[in-house]
Amino acid sequence: MSSQPRGNVIIDPEECKGCGLCVESCPPECLELAPELNHYGVHAAQYTGEDCNGCGACFYCCPEPGAITVERLTPPAKTAAPAVPPKQEVNHAAAL
């Protein structure tokens, strides 16, 4: 997708049991199982670093409390031009 991420996922590899439920439930597919083993001897989930939409599906399906934290990111502020140009005074006396 490569759009601006709207969320960030923080996974504690020491709490993750490597069940893979978060990886399967992630709509933008931004989670994967790490190639290295954690202290439980399993492949913990990890965030790829892009495309998170902040939906929290991974957080809600994770059976291990505290293993996943999802942060919703604030989009950058939009700078808008004034909607109405400033009024110009018209001298009606010259028209008479």
Secondary structure, 3 states (H helix, E strand, C coil): CCCCCCEEEEECCCCCCCCCHHHHHCCCCCEEEEEEECCCCCEEEEECCCCCCCCCHHHHHCCCCCCEEEEECCCCCCCCCCCCCCCCCCCCCCCC
